[in-house]
Amino acid sequence: MAGAVQTMMREVLDIRQASEYLGISDDTLYRYASEGFIPAFKLGNRWRFKRSLLDAWMVEKSAGRSGGVAVMPKQRKPMGRAR
C-alpha cells in the first residue's frame, strides 16, 4: 500500500518539480498553467501537474499537432563567387 502511495506521489508534481522536469523556469510554467496552455490542476491554491499528462502533452506538441511550433533550420545565404 505504501508503495502505491509513493508511486502516486511521484506522479503528481508541484510547480518546482514540474519546471525541472520540463526544463523551464517556475515563472514560465506558472504562466502556462494559468493560461491553460499546459495540463494542470489546482489543489487548494497550488498548481499540480500529472507526469503522465505532461508526457502526453510533450508528445502532442513535438508531433506538430494542436498549434505546436515547427522550428525550421536557418538557411544560409548564398555566398558570392570566389575571386
SERO-4910 file (N, C-alpha, C, O; in steps of 0.05 Angstrom, whole numbers):
BEGIN
 pado doro    nc1    nc2    nc3   cac1   cac2   cac3    cc1    cc2    cc3    oc1    oc2    oc3
  Met    A     17    -24      0      0      0      0     17     25      0     12     44    -15
  Ala    A     38     25     17     56     49     18     70     53     -9     75     76    -16
  Gly    A     77     32    -23     90     34    -49     72     48    -69     81     64    -85
  Ala    A     46     41    -68     26     53    -87     23     83    -81     21     99    -99
  Val    A     23     90    -56     21    118    -48     45    133    -57     43    156    -67
  Gln    A     69    122    -54     94    135    -63     94    138    -93    103    159   -103
  Thr    A     85    118   -108     83    120   -137     64    142   -145     70    157   -163
  Met    A     41    144   -132     22    165   -138     34    192   -131     29    211   -146
  Met    A     48    194   -109     60    219   -101     80    229   -122     82    253   -128
  Arg    A     95    210   -134    114    218   -154    101    225   -181    112    239   -197
  Glu    A     77    214   -185     62    220   -209     52    249   -209     50    262   -230
  Val    A     46    260   -186     36    287   -183     60    305   -174     72    301   -154
  Leu    A     65    325   -191     88    343   -186     79    371   -178     58    380   -187
  Asp    A     94    384   -161     88    412   -156    102    429   -177    115    419   -195
  Ile    A    100    455   -175    109    473   -196    140    471   -199    150    472   -221
  Arg    A    154    468   -176    183    466   -178    192    440   -191    209    441   -209
  Gln    A    180    418   -183    187    392   -195    180    391   -225    195    381   -241
  Ala    A    156    401   -232    148    401   -260    165    419   -277    172    412   -299
  Ser    A    173    442   -266    190    460   -282    218    448   -287    229    451   -308
  Glu    A    228    434   -267    254    419   -270    250    397   -290    268    392   -307
  Tyr    A    228    382   -289    223    360   -307    221    370   -336    231    357   -354
  Leu    A    208    393   -340    205    404   -367    229    421   -376    232    426   -400
  Gly    A    246    429   -357    269    446   -364    262    475   -370    274    488   -387
  Ile    A    241    485   -356    234    513   -359    232    526   -332    233    512   -311
  Ser    A    231    552   -331    230    566   -305    203    563   -292    183    557   -304
  Asp    A    203    566   -265    179    565   -250    159    586   -260    135    580   -263
  Asp    A    169    610   -266    151    632   -275    138    625   -301    114    630   -305
  Thr    A    153    614   -320    141    606   -346    120    585   -342     99    586   -354
  Leu    A    126    565   -326    107    543   -321     81    554   -308     59    546   -315
  Tyr    A     84    572   -289     61    584   -275     44    598   -296     19    596   -295
  Arg    A     56    613   -314     42    628   -334     27    608   -353      4    612   -359
  Tyr    A     41    587   -362     29    567   -379      5    554   -365    -16    550   -378
  Ala    A      7    547   -340    -15    535   -325    -38    554   -322    -61    547   -326
  Ser    A    -33    579   -316    -54    599   -312    -69    605   -338    -93    610   -338
  Glu    A    -55    603   -361    -67    609   -387    -80    583   -399    -93    585   -420
  Gly    A    -77    560   -385    -89    535   -396    -73    523   -419    -83    506   -433
  Phe    A    -49    532   -423    -32    523   -445    -21    494   -439    -17    479   -458
  Ile    A    -18    488   -414     -6    462   -406    -26    449   -387    -39    462   -371
  Pro    A    -27    422   -387    -46    408   -369    -38    411   -340    -16    403   -333
  Ala    A    -56    422   -324    -50    426   -296    -76    428   -281    -98    432   -293
  Phe    A    -75    425   -255    -98    429   -238    -89    442   -212    -66    440   -204
  Lys    A   -109    454   -198   -102    466   -172   -112    448   -150   -134    437   -151
  Leu    A    -95    445   -130   -101    431   -106    -99    452    -84    -77    459    -76
  Gly    A   -122    461    -75   -122    484    -57   -115    508    -74   -129    514    -94
  Asn    A    -94    522    -67    -86    545    -83    -59    540    -97    -46    559   -106
  Arg    A    -51    515    -99    -26    508   -111    -30    492   -137    -47    474   -138
  Trp    A    -14    498   -157    -15    483   -182     -1    456   -179     19    454   -166
  Arg    A    -14    436   -191     -3    409   -191     -4    399   -220    -20    407   -236
  Phe    A     14    380   -226     18    370   -253     21    340   -252     38    330   -237
  Lys    A      6    325   -268      9    296   -270     31    291   -291     29    300   -314
  Arg    A     51    276   -283     73    270   -301     64    257   -327     74    263   -348
  Ser    A     45    238   -325     35    224   -349     21    244   -369     24    241   -393
  Leu    A      7    264   -358     -6    284   -375     15    303   -387     12    311   -410
  Leu    A     36    309   -372     57    326   -384     72    311   -406     78    322   -427
  Asp    A     76    284   -402     89    268   -423     72    268   -448     82    272   -470
  Ala    A     46    264   -445     27    263   -468     27    290   -482     26    292   -506
  Trp    A     27    312   -466     27    339   -477     52    344   -493     51    356   -515
  Met    A     75    335   -483    100    339   -498    100    323   -524    110    333   -544
  Val    A     90    299   -523     88    283   -548     70    297   -568     77    299   -592
  Glu    A     48    307   -559     29    321   -577     42    346   -589     40    350   -613
  Lys    A     55    362   -573     68    386   -583     92    380   -601     97    395   -620
  Ser    A    107    360   -595    130    354   -611    122    341   -638    138    341   -657
  Ala    A     98    331   -640     88    319   -665     78    341   -684     72    335   -707
  Gly    A     77    366   -674     68    388   -692     38    391   -693     28    406   -710
  Arg    A     23    377   -677     -6    379   -677    -14    400   -656      1    408   -639
  Ser    A    -39    410   -658    -52    428   -639    -35    453   -634    -31    461   -611
  Gly    A    -27    466   -655    -14    492   -651     15    491   -644     26    511   -636
  Gly    A     27    467   -645     56    466   -639     72    482   -659     63    485   -682
  Val    A     94    493   -650    110    509   -668    132    492   -681    147    479   -667
  Ala    A    132    492   -707    153    477   -721    177    496   -725    174    519   -734
  Val    A    200    487   -717    224    503   -719    240    493   -743    248    470   -744
  Met    A    244    511   -762    259    504   -786    288    514   -783    293    536   -772
  Pro    A    307    498   -792    335    507   -790    339    532   -808    327    534   -829
  Lys    A    357    549   -799    363    572   -815    377    564   -841    394    546   -842
  Gln    A    369    577   -862    383    572   -888    405    593   -891    402    616   -884
  Arg    A    427    583   -901    449    601   -906    445    618   -930    433    609   -950
  Lys    A    455    642   -929    453    660   -952    473    649   -973    494    639   -966
  Pro    A    466    652   -998    485    643  -1019    510    660  -1017    509    684  -1014
  Met    A    532    647  -1020    558    661  -1019    564    673  -1046    556    662  -1067
  Gly    A    578    695  -1046    587    707  -1071    607    689  -1085    618    671  -1073
  Arg    A    612    696  -1110    631    680  -1125    659    684  -1114    666    705  -1105
  Ala    A    673    662  -1115    702    663  -1106    718    679  -1127    713    675  -1151
  Arg    A    736    695  -1118    752    710  -1137    779    698  -1141    795    709  -1156
***
